[in-house]
Amino acid sequence: MGLLKENILLVDDDIHILELLQRHLQALQYHTFKALSVKEAVTILKDTKIDVLITDLNMPEIDGFELLKFTSEHYPKTGKLVITGFPSIQDSLTVIKSGVVEYLTKPFTKNELINALNKTLAQNKYQSSNNKKINILTDGTYGEIIGKSTGIKHVIQLIERVKNNKATVFISGESGTGKELVARSIHYQGQFSKGPFIAVNCGGIPENLLEAELFGYVKGAFTGADTNRNGFFQAANGGTIFLDEIGNASLAVQSRLLRVLQEKEVIKVGAQKAEKIDLRIITATNSNLKEMIKNKSFREDLYYRLTVVEIDVPPLRNRPEDISLLADKFLYKYGLEYKDRIAKMDPDVIPILERYNWPGNIRELENILQRAIILSDKTVTVEVLPESLKYNISFSESHFIPLKDMEKQYILKVLRACNNNKTRAAELLQINRKTLREKLKD
């Protein structure tokens, strides 16, 4: 899979600066974590091996100086780079004493950022880990994920980065691309795999019930609440909770979720006392949350706390080299289920599958092969594939003729077939003789 570049933690209370830094660094294949506050940064440092800390100085509540001191004493192997909009001589001296190599002033260029980062890395005595390789996907599988494409290798590289820490992960991608499989791989491939994995489809629970289902409730909290009950968050304590289709969560649920992320605690519906929890939160959606933020239907502060680490799962049309591997999986699965043996596939089928656009992604591929195996005897052939997958001739406008001309040609064809018997021709055309005469006259 190649070399893995450094883990870089970005800390700034300005979300626009965070996004700018992330874009620049991800373009250079660095792996980034984002934090909007020192408190969130400390949590990430505790859970994740960070190679370089890039932080602002002036932030509310706890400033960047405190973060630099904390990092220097607790994580001395971590390189430090400061970016600030309010430089001063005193600040510079304090920063230098904290072991910072480079000090950038806003606004800065991409080249200035890269040069400062390179100097920070060059001074870091602990770069030996940079040359480590991870050998995965040698057989095209990683947990439940299947594929050898560049896009899938990148996804797995990110999973390797986050699987052993509890950083909040946001998974984006079209419907049917396998976002839950990515979440499961993060959980089960890492050191917290012994803990529970709870998957919740926020779009599959009625809005008025989602809050109670997620956070639990106490007796008497609402009509029908006749006992105390834990929610999905309590059930996932010590492990991972995966919130799919997070865009369906109401603003009330979003507000409660923000508290979970900030305070690491939940309050049951109707309760006053908070309960501490220790878990990893993974969310996913195929909705455009940034558009929802503009429409005031999704909280901007929640979005940036959910996207500490972002993983984008590529659509199947962008990874055709993975289709044969996925097909083999489904042939095995449904061959045994429906035929009591492993199903086979005609070699002519694979090019057709690789050519198709797959708007429904892996879920659509699975459904089509499931149907094909049911309709097949021993081998899946081209004949059992849906017509929509097969080659179709696309007629250009030059092939079309006016409706009047087409009607004329058809009437003459019927007349020839009836030996010019106009009465019989009118019957076949289901019109009367007068109408036929008028059409012939025209």
Contacts in CASP RR format, 6 or more apart in sequence:
PFRMAT RR
TARGET T0000
AUTHOR 0000-0000-0000
METHOD contacts of the structure
MODEL  1
MGLLKENILLVDDDIHILELLQRHLQALQYHTFKALSVKEAVTILKDTKI
DVLITDLNMPEIDGFELLKFTSEHYPKTGKLVITGFPSIQDSLTVIKSGV
VEYLTKPFTKNELINALNKTLAQNKYQSSNNKKINILTDGTYGEIIGKST
GIKHVIQLIERVKNNKATVFISGESGTGKELVARSIHYQGQFSKGPFIAV
NCGGIPENLLEAELFGYVKGAFTGADTNRNGFFQAANGGTIFLDEIGNAS
LAVQSRLLRVLQEKEVIKVGAQKAEKIDLRIITATNSNLKEMIKNKSFRE
DLYYRLTVVEIDVPPLRNRPEDISLLADKFLYKYGLEYKDRIAKMDPDVI
PILERYNWPGNIRELENILQRAIILSDKTVTVEVLPESLKYNISFSESHF
IPLKDMEKQYILKVLRACNNNKTRAAELLQINRKTLREKLKD
1 133 0 8 1.000
1 134 0 8 1.000
1 135 0 8 1.000
1 136 0 8 1.000
1 137 0 8 1.000
1 153 0 8 1.000
1 156 0 8 1.000
1 157 0 8 1.000
2 133 0 8 1.000
3 130 0 8 1.000
3 131 0 8 1.000
3 133 0 8 1.000
4 31 0 8 1.000
4 130 0 8 1.000
4 132 0 8 1.000
4 133 0 8 1.000
4 134 0 8 1.000
4 157 0 8 1.000
4 160 0 8 1.000
4 161 0 8 1.000
5 28 0 8 1.000
5 29 0 8 1.000
5 30 0 8 1.000
5 31 0 8 1.000
5 130 0 8 1.000
6 30 0 8 1.000
6 31 0 8 1.000
6 51 0 8 1.000
6 52 0 8 1.000
6 121 0 8 1.000
6 130 0 8 1.000
7 31 0 8 1.000
7 32 0 8 1.000
7 33 0 8 1.000
7 48 0 8 1.000
7 49 0 8 1.000
7 50 0 8 1.000
7 51 0 8 1.000
7 52 0 8 1.000
7 161 0 8 1.000
8 25 0 8 1.000
8 30 0 8 1.000
8 31 0 8 1.000
8 32 0 8 1.000
8 33 0 8 1.000
8 50 0 8 1.000
8 51 0 8 1.000
8 52 0 8 1.000
8 53 0 8 1.000
8 54 0 8 1.000
8 117 0 8 1.000
9 32 0 8 1.000
9 33 0 8 1.000
9 34 0 8 1.000
9 35 0 8 1.000
9 41 0 8 1.000
9 44 0 8 1.000
9 45 0 8 1.000
9 48 0 8 1.000
9 50 0 8 1.000
9 52 0 8 1.000
9 53 0 8 1.000
9 54 0 8 1.000
9 55 0 8 1.000
10 18 0 8 1.000
10 21 0 8 1.000
10 22 0 8 1.000
10 25 0 8 1.000
10 32 0 8 1.000
10 33 0 8 1.000
10 34 0 8 1.000
10 35 0 8 1.000
10 54 0 8 1.000
10 55 0 8 1.000
11 35 0 8 1.000
11 36 0 8 1.000
11 37 0 8 1.000
11 38 0 8 1.000
11 40 0 8 1.000
11 41 0 8 1.000
11 53 0 8 1.000
11 54 0 8 1.000
11 55 0 8 1.000
11 56 0 8 1.000
11 59 0 8 1.000
11 64 0 8 1.000
11 67 0 8 1.000
12 18 0 8 1.000
12 21 0 8 1.000
12 36 0 8 1.000
12 55 0 8 1.000
12 56 0 8 1.000
12 59 0 8 1.000
12 83 0 8 1.000
13 36 0 8 1.000
13 37 0 8 1.000
13 56 0 8 1.000
13 59 0 8 1.000
13 60 0 8 1.000
14 56 0 8 1.000
15 36 0 8 1.000
15 300 0 8 1.000
15 304 0 8 1.000
17 56 0 8 1.000
17 83 0 8 1.000
17 106 0 8 1.000
18 34 0 8 1.000
18 36 0 8 1.000
18 304 0 8 1.000
21 32 0 8 1.000
21 54 0 8 1.000
21 83 0 8 1.000
21 113 0 8 1.000
22 32 0 8 1.000
22 34 0 8 1.000
24 110 0 8 1.000
24 113 0 8 1.000
24 114 0 8 1.000
25 32 0 8 1.000
25 117 0 8 1.000
26 32 0 8 1.000
28 114 0 8 1.000
31 157 0 8 1.000
31 158 0 8 1.000
31 161 0 8 1.000
32 309 0 8 1.000
33 44 0 8 1.000
33 48 0 8 1.000
33 50 0 8 1.000
33 167 0 8 1.000
33 308 0 8 1.000
33 309 0 8 1.000
34 304 0 8 1.000
34 307 0 8 1.000
34 308 0 8 1.000
34 309 0 8 1.000
35 41 0 8 1.000
35 43 0 8 1.000
35 44 0 8 1.000
35 308 0 8 1.000
36 301 0 8 1.000
36 304 0 8 1.000
36 305 0 8 1.000
37 59 0 8 1.000
37 60 0 8 1.000
37 61 0 8 1.000
37 62 0 8 1.000
38 59 0 8 1.000
38 61 0 8 1.000
38 62 0 8 1.000
38 63 0 8 1.000
38 64 0 8 1.000
38 66 0 8 1.000
38 67 0 8 1.000
39 61 0 8 1.000
39 62 0 8 1.000
39 262 0 8 1.000
40 305 0 8 1.000
40 308 0 8 1.000
41 53 0 8 1.000
41 55 0 8 1.000
41 67 0 8 1.000
42 67 0 8 1.000
42 70 0 8 1.000
43 166 0 8 1.000
44 50 0 8 1.000
44 165 0 8 1.000
44 167 0 8 1.000
44 308 0 8 1.000
45 53 0 8 1.000
45 70 0 8 1.000
45 71 0 8 1.000
45 74 0 8 1.000
45 75 0 8 1.000
45 78 0 8 1.000
47 165 0 8 1.000
47 166 0 8 1.000
47 167 0 8 1.000
48 162 0 8 1.000
48 165 0 8 1.000
48 167 0 8 1.000
49 129 0 8 1.000
50 75 0 8 1.000
50 78 0 8 1.000
51 78 0 8 1.000
51 79 0 8 1.000
51 121 0 8 1.000
51 124 0 8 1.000
51 126 0 8 1.000
51 127 0 8 1.000
51 129 0 8 1.000
51 130 0 8 1.000
52 78 0 8 1.000
52 79 0 8 1.000
52 80 0 8 1.000
52 81 0 8 1.000
52 117 0 8 1.000
52 120 0 8 1.000
52 121 0 8 1.000
52 124 0 8 1.000
53 67 0 8 1.000
53 68 0 8 1.000
53 71 0 8 1.000
53 78 0 8 1.000
53 79 0 8 1.000
53 80 0 8 1.000
53 81 0 8 1.000
54 81 0 8 1.000
54 82 0 8 1.000
54 83 0 8 1.000
54 117 0 8 1.000
55 64 0 8 1.000
55 67 0 8 1.000
55 68 0 8 1.000
55 80 0 8 1.000
55 81 0 8 1.000
55 82 0 8 1.000
55 83 0 8 1.000
56 64 0 8 1.000
56 82 0 8 1.000
56 83 0 8 1.000
56 84 0 8 1.000
56 85 0 8 1.000
57 63 0 8 1.000
57 64 0 8 1.000
57 65 0 8 1.000
57 82 0 8 1.000
57 84 0 8 1.000
57 86 0 8 1.000
57 91 0 8 1.000
57 95 0 8 1.000
58 64 0 8 1.000
58 84 0 8 1.000
58 85 0 8 1.000
58 86 0 8 1.000
65 94 0 8 1.000
65 95 0 8 1.000
65 98 0 8 1.000
68 80 0 8 1.000
68 82 0 8 1.000
68 95 0 8 1.000
68 98 0 8 1.000
68 99 0 8 1.000
68 100 0 8 1.000
69 98 0 8 1.000
71 78 0 8 1.000
71 80 0 8 1.000
72 80 0 8 1.000
72 98 0 8 1.000
72 99 0 8 1.000
77 124 0 8 1.000
77 125 0 8 1.000
77 126 0 8 1.000
79 101 0 8 1.000
79 120 0 8 1.000
79 121 0 8 1.000
79 123 0 8 1.000
79 124 0 8 1.000
80 98 0 8 1.000
80 99 0 8 1.000
80 100 0 8 1.000
80 101 0 8 1.000
80 120 0 8 1.000
81 100 0 8 1.000
81 101 0 8 1.000
81 102 0 8 1.000
81 103 0 8 1.000
81 104 0 8 1.000
81 116 0 8 1.000
81 117 0 8 1.000
81 120 0 8 1.000
82 95 0 8 1.000
82 100 0 8 1.000
82 102 0 8 1.000
82 103 0 8 1.000
82 104 0 8 1.000
83 104 0 8 1.000
83 105 0 8 1.000
83 106 0 8 1.000
83 108 0 8 1.000
84 91 0 8 1.000
84 103 0 8 1.000
84 104 0 8 1.000
84 105 0 8 1.000
84 106 0 8 1.000
85 105 0 8 1.000
85 106 0 8 1.000
87 103 0 8 1.000
87 105 0 8 1.000
92 103 0 8 1.000
95 103 0 8 1.000
96 103 0 8 1.000
101 119 0 8 1.000
101 120 0 8 1.000
101 123 0 8 1.000
102 116 0 8 1.000
102 117 0 8 1.000
102 119 0 8 1.000
102 120 0 8 1.000
104 112 0 8 1.000
104 113 0 8 1.000
104 116 0 8 1.000
121 127 0 8 1.000
134 157 0 8 1.000
134 160 0 8 1.000
136 142 0 8 1.000
136 156 0 8 1.000
136 160 0 8 1.000
137 147 0 8 1.000
137 148 0 8 1.000
137 152 0 8 1.000
137 153 0 8 1.000
137 156 0 8 1.000
140 146 0 8 1.000
140 147 0 8 1.000
140 148 0 8 1.000
140 325 0 8 1.000
141 147 0 8 1.000
142 156 0 8 1.000
142 159 0 8 1.000
142 185 0 8 1.000
142 189 0 8 1.000
143 185 0 8 1.000
143 188 0 8 1.000
143 189 0 8 1.000
144 181 0 8 1.000
144 184 0 8 1.000
144 185 0 8 1.000
145 152 0 8 1.000
145 155 0 8 1.000
145 156 0 8 1.000
145 181 0 8 1.000
145 182 0 8 1.000
145 185 0 8 1.000
146 322 0 8 1.000
146 325 0 8 1.000
146 326 0 8 1.000
146 329 0 8 1.000
147 319 0 8 1.000
147 321 0 8 1.000
147 322 0 8 1.000
147 325 0 8 1.000
147 326 0 8 1.000
148 321 0 8 1.000
148 322 0 8 1.000
148 325 0 8 1.000
149 314 0 8 1.000
149 318 0 8 1.000
149 319 0 8 1.000
149 320 0 8 1.000
149 321 0 8 1.000
149 322 0 8 1.000
151 314 0 8 1.000
151 318 0 8 1.000
151 319 0 8 1.000
152 314 0 8 1.000
152 319 0 8 1.000
152 322 0 8 1.000
155 182 0 8 1.000
155 311 0 8 1.000
155 312 0 8 1.000
155 313 0 8 1.000
155 314 0 8 1.000
156 185 0 8 1.000
158 309 0 8 1.000
158 311 0 8 1.000
159 182 0 8 1.000
159 185 0 8 1.000
159 186 0 8 1.000
159 189 0 8 1.000
159 311 0 8 1.000
160 189 0 8 1.000
161 309 0 8 1.000
162 169 0 8 1.000
162 186 0 8 1.000
162 309 0 8 1.000
163 185 0 8 1.000
163 186 0 8 1.000
163 187 0 8 1.000
163 189 0 8 1.000
163 190 0 8 1.000
163 191 0 8 1.000
164 190 0 8 1.000
164 191 0 8 1.000
164 192 0 8 1.000
166 192 0 8 1.000
166 278 0 8 1.000
166 279 0 8 1.000
166 280 0 8 1.000
167 280 0 8 1.000
167 308 0 8 1.000
167 309 0 8 1.000
168 261 0 8 1.000
168 280 0 8 1.000
168 281 0 8 1.000
168 282 0 8 1.000
168 283 0 8 1.000
168 305 0 8 1.000
168 306 0 8 1.000
168 307 0 8 1.000
168 308 0 8 1.000
168 309 0 8 1.000
169 183 0 8 1.000
169 186 0 8 1.000
169 280 0 8 1.000
169 281 0 8 1.000
169 282 0 8 1.000
169 283 0 8 1.000
169 308 0 8 1.000
169 309 0 8 1.000
169 310 0 8 1.000
169 311 0 8 1.000
170 282 0 8 1.000
170 283 0 8 1.000
170 284 0 8 1.000
170 306 0 8 1.000
170 307 0 8 1.000
170 308 0 8 1.000
170 309 0 8 1.000
170 310 0 8 1.000
170 311 0 8 1.000
171 179 0 8 1.000
171 182 0 8 1.000
171 183 0 8 1.000
171 282 0 8 1.000
171 283 0 8 1.000
171 284 0 8 1.000
171 310 0 8 1.000
171 311 0 8 1.000
171 312 0 8 1.000
171 313 0 8 1.000
172 179 0 8 1.000
172 284 0 8 1.000
172 285 0 8 1.000
172 286 0 8 1.000
172 310 0 8 1.000
172 311 0 8 1.000
172 312 0 8 1.000
172 313 0 8 1.000
173 179 0 8 1.000
173 284 0 8 1.000
173 286 0 8 1.000
173 312 0 8 1.000
173 313 0 8 1.000
173 314 0 8 1.000
173 315 0 8 1.000
174 286 0 8 1.000
174 313 0 8 1.000
174 315 0 8 1.000
174 360 0 8 1.000
174 361 0 8 1.000
175 286 0 8 1.000
175 360 0 8 1.000
175 361 0 8 1.000
175 363 0 8 1.000
176 360 0 8 1.000
176 361 0 8 1.000
176 362 0 8 1.000
176 363 0 8 1.000
176 364 0 8 1.000
177 313 0 8 1.000
177 314 0 8 1.000
177 315 0 8 1.000
177 316 0 8 1.000
177 361 0 8 1.000
177 362 0 8 1.000
178 313 0 8 1.000
178 361 0 8 1.000
178 362 0 8 1.000
178 363 0 8 1.000
179 244 0 8 1.000
179 284 0 8 1.000
179 286 0 8 1.000
179 313 0 8 1.000
180 199 0 8 1.000
180 242 0 8 1.000
180 244 0 8 1.000
180 284 0 8 1.000
182 284 0 8 1.000
182 311 0 8 1.000
182 313 0 8 1.000
183 197 0 8 1.000
183 199 0 8 1.000
183 240 0 8 1.000
183 242 0 8 1.000
183 244 0 8 1.000
183 282 0 8 1.000
183 284 0 8 1.000
184 197 0 8 1.000
184 199 0 8 1.000
184 242 0 8 1.000
186 240 0 8 1.000
186 280 0 8 1.000
186 282 0 8 1.000
187 193 0 8 1.000
187 197 0 8 1.000
187 239 0 8 1.000
187 240 0 8 1.000
187 242 0 8 1.000
187 280 0 8 1.000
187 282 0 8 1.000
188 197 0 8 1.000
192 238 0 8 1.000
192 239 0 8 1.000
192 240 0 8 1.000
192 280 0 8 1.000
195 238 0 8 1.000
195 239 0 8 1.000
195 240 0 8 1.000
196 235 0 8 1.000
196 236 0 8 1.000
196 237 0 8 1.000
196 238 0 8 1.000
196 239 0 8 1.000
196 240 0 8 1.000
197 236 0 8 1.000
197 239 0 8 1.000
197 240 0 8 1.000
197 242 0 8 1.000
198 232 0 8 1.000
198 235 0 8 1.000
198 236 0 8 1.000
198 240 0 8 1.000
198 241 0 8 1.000
198 242 0 8 1.000
199 242 0 8 1.000
199 244 0 8 1.000
200 213 0 8 1.000
200 214 0 8 1.000
200 232 0 8 1.000
200 241 0 8 1.000
200 242 0 8 1.000
200 243 0 8 1.000
200 244 0 8 1.000
201 244 0 8 1.000
201 245 0 8 1.000
202 210 0 8 1.000
202 243 0 8 1.000
202 244 0 8 1.000
202 245 0 8 1.000
202 246 0 8 1.000
202 247 0 8 1.000
202 248 0 8 1.000
202 249 0 8 1.000
202 253 0 8 1.000
203 244 0 8 1.000
203 245 0 8 1.000
203 248 0 8 1.000
204 245 0 8 1.000
204 248 0 8 1.000
205 213 0 8 1.000
207 248 0 8 1.000
207 250 0 8 1.000
210 248 0 8 1.000
210 249 0 8 1.000
210 250 0 8 1.000
210 253 0 8 1.000
211 250 0 8 1.000
211 252 0 8 1.000
211 253 0 8 1.000
211 256 0 8 1.000
211 269 0 8 1.000
212 221 0 8 1.000
212 222 0 8 1.000
212 225 0 8 1.000
212 229 0 8 1.000
212 231 0 8 1.000
212 269 0 8 1.000
213 231 0 8 1.000
213 232 0 8 1.000
214 231 0 8 1.000
214 232 0 8 1.000
214 233 0 8 1.000
214 253 0 8 1.000
214 256 0 8 1.000
214 257 0 8 1.000
215 231 0 8 1.000
215 233 0 8 1.000
215 256 0 8 1.000
215 266 0 8 1.000
215 267 0 8 1.000
215 268 0 8 1.000
215 269 0 8 1.000
216 229 0 8 1.000
216 230 0 8 1.000
216 231 0 8 1.000
216 233 0 8 1.000
216 234 0 8 1.000
216 266 0 8 1.000
216 268 0 8 1.000
216 269 0 8 1.000
217 225 0 8 1.000
217 228 0 8 1.000
217 229 0 8 1.000
217 268 0 8 1.000
217 269 0 8 1.000
217 270 0 8 1.000
217 271 0 8 1.000
218 225 0 8 1.000
218 228 0 8 1.000
218 268 0 8 1.000
218 269 0 8 1.000
218 270 0 8 1.000
218 271 0 8 1.000
219 225 0 8 1.000
219 226 0 8 1.000
219 227 0 8 1.000
219 228 0 8 1.000
220 226 0 8 1.000
220 270 0 8 1.000
221 268 0 8 1.000
221 269 0 8 1.000
221 270 0 8 1.000
221 271 0 8 1.000
222 269 0 8 1.000
225 269 0 8 1.000
228 268 0 8 1.000
230 268 0 8 1.000
231 268 0 8 1.000
232 241 0 8 1.000
233 241 0 8 1.000
233 260 0 8 1.000
233 266 0 8 1.000
233 277 0 8 1.000
233 279 0 8 1.000
234 266 0 8 1.000
234 275 0 8 1.000
234 277 0 8 1.000
236 277 0 8 1.000
236 279 0 8 1.000
237 277 0 8 1.000
237 278 0 8 1.000
237 279 0 8 1.000
238 277 0 8 1.000
238 278 0 8 1.000
238 279 0 8 1.000
239 278 0 8 1.000
239 279 0 8 1.000
239 280 0 8 1.000
240 279 0 8 1.000
240 280 0 8 1.000
240 281 0 8 1.000
240 282 0 8 1.000
241 279 0 8 1.000
241 280 0 8 1.000
241 281 0 8 1.000
241 282 0 8 1.000
242 282 0 8 1.000
242 283 0 8 1.000
242 284 0 8 1.000
243 249 0 8 1.000
243 257 0 8 1.000
243 281 0 8 1.000
243 282 0 8 1.000
243 283 0 8 1.000
243 284 0 8 1.000
244 283 0 8 1.000
244 284 0 8 1.000
244 285 0 8 1.000
245 284 0 8 1.000
245 285 0 8 1.000
245 286 0 8 1.000
245 287 0 8 1.000
246 283 0 8 1.000
246 284 0 8 1.000
246 285 0 8 1.000
246 289 0 8 1.000
246 306 0 8 1.000
247 285 0 8 1.000
247 287 0 8 1.000
247 289 0 8 1.000
247 292 0 8 1.000
247 298 0 8 1.000
248 287 0 8 1.000
249 257 0 8 1.000
251 297 0 8 1.000
251 299 0 8 1.000
254 298 0 8 1.000
254 299 0 8 1.000
254 302 0 8 1.000
255 299 0 8 1.000
256 266 0 8 1.000
256 267 0 8 1.000
257 302 0 8 1.000
258 299 0 8 1.000
258 301 0 8 1.000
258 302 0 8 1.000
258 305 0 8 1.000
259 265 0 8 1.000
259 266 0 8 1.000
259 267 0 8 1.000
260 266 0 8 1.000
260 277 0 8 1.000
260 281 0 8 1.000
261 281 0 8 1.000
261 302 0 8 1.000
261 305 0 8 1.000
261 306 0 8 1.000
262 305 0 8 1.000
263 274 0 8 1.000
264 276 0 8 1.000
264 277 0 8 1.000
264 278 0 8 1.000
265 274 0 8 1.000
265 275 0 8 1.000
265 276 0 8 1.000
265 277 0 8 1.000
266 274 0 8 1.000
266 275 0 8 1.000
266 277 0 8 1.000
267 273 0 8 1.000
267 274 0 8 1.000
267 275 0 8 1.000
268 275 0 8 1.000
281 306 0 8 1.000
283 306 0 8 1.000
289 298 0 8 1.000
289 303 0 8 1.000
290 303 0 8 1.000
292 298 0 8 1.000
293 299 0 8 1.000
293 300 0 8 1.000
293 303 0 8 1.000
315 358 0 8 1.000
315 361 0 8 1.000
316 322 0 8 1.000
316 323 0 8 1.000
316 358 0 8 1.000
316 360 0 8 1.000
316 361 0 8 1.000
316 362 0 8 1.000
316 364 0 8 1.000
316 365 0 8 1.000
317 357 0 8 1.000
317 358 0 8 1.000
320 354 0 8 1.000
323 350 0 8 1.000
323 353 0 8 1.000
323 354 0 8 1.000
323 365 0 8 1.000
324 350 0 8 1.000
324 353 0 8 1.000
324 354 0 8 1.000
326 362 0 8 1.000
326 365 0 8 1.000
326 366 0 8 1.000
327 345 0 8 1.000
327 349 0 8 1.000
327 350 0 8 1.000
327 353 0 8 1.000
327 365 0 8 1.000
327 369 0 8 1.000
330 365 0 8 1.000
330 366 0 8 1.000
330 369 0 8 1.000
330 370 0 8 1.000
330 373 0 8 1.000
331 342 0 8 1.000
331 343 0 8 1.000
331 344 0 8 1.000
331 345 0 8 1.000
331 369 0 8 1.000
331 373 0 8 1.000
331 380 0 8 1.000
332 342 0 8 1.000
332 343 0 8 1.000
334 343 0 8 1.000
334 369 0 8 1.000
334 370 0 8 1.000
334 373 0 8 1.000
334 374 0 8 1.000
335 341 0 8 1.000
335 342 0 8 1.000
335 343 0 8 1.000
335 373 0 8 1.000
336 342 0 8 1.000
338 373 0 8 1.000
338 374 0 8 1.000
339 373 0 8 1.000
343 373 0 8 1.000
343 376 0 8 1.000
343 378 0 8 1.000
343 379 0 8 1.000
343 380 0 8 1.000
344 378 0 8 1.000
344 379 0 8 1.000
344 380 0 8 1.000
345 379 0 8 1.000
345 380 0 8 1.000
346 379 0 8 1.000
346 380 0 8 1.000
346 381 0 8 1.000
346 382 0 8 1.000
348 381 0 8 1.000
348 382 0 8 1.000
349 380 0 8 1.000
349 381 0 8 1.000
349 382 0 8 1.000
349 385 0 8 1.000
352 382 0 8 1.000
352 385 0 8 1.000
352 389 0 8 1.000
352 390 0 8 1.000
352 391 0 8 1.000
353 365 0 8 1.000
353 389 0 8 1.000
356 389 0 8 1.000
358 364 0 8 1.000
358 365 0 8 1.000
368 385 0 8 1.000
368 386 0 8 1.000
368 389 0 8 1.000
369 380 0 8 1.000
371 384 0 8 1.000
371 386 0 8 1.000
372 380 0 8 1.000
372 384 0 8 1.000
372 385 0 8 1.000
373 380 0 8 1.000
375 384 0 8 1.000
376 384 0 8 1.000
382 390 0 8 1.000
407 439 0 8 1.000
408 439 0 8 1.000
411 425 0 8 1.000
411 429 0 8 1.000
411 436 0 8 1.000
411 439 0 8 1.000
411 440 0 8 1.000
414 425 0 8 1.000
414 428 0 8 1.000
414 429 0 8 1.000
415 421 0 8 1.000
415 422 0 8 1.000
415 425 0 8 1.000
417 428 0 8 1.000
418 424 0 8 1.000
418 425 0 8 1.000
418 428 0 8 1.000
422 433 0 8 1.000
422 436 0 8 1.000
422 437 0 8 1.000
423 433 0 8 1.000
425 436 0 8 1.000
426 432 0 8 1.000
426 433 0 8 1.000
426 435 0 8 1.000
426 436 0 8 1.000
429 436 0 8 1.000
431 439 0 8 1.000
END
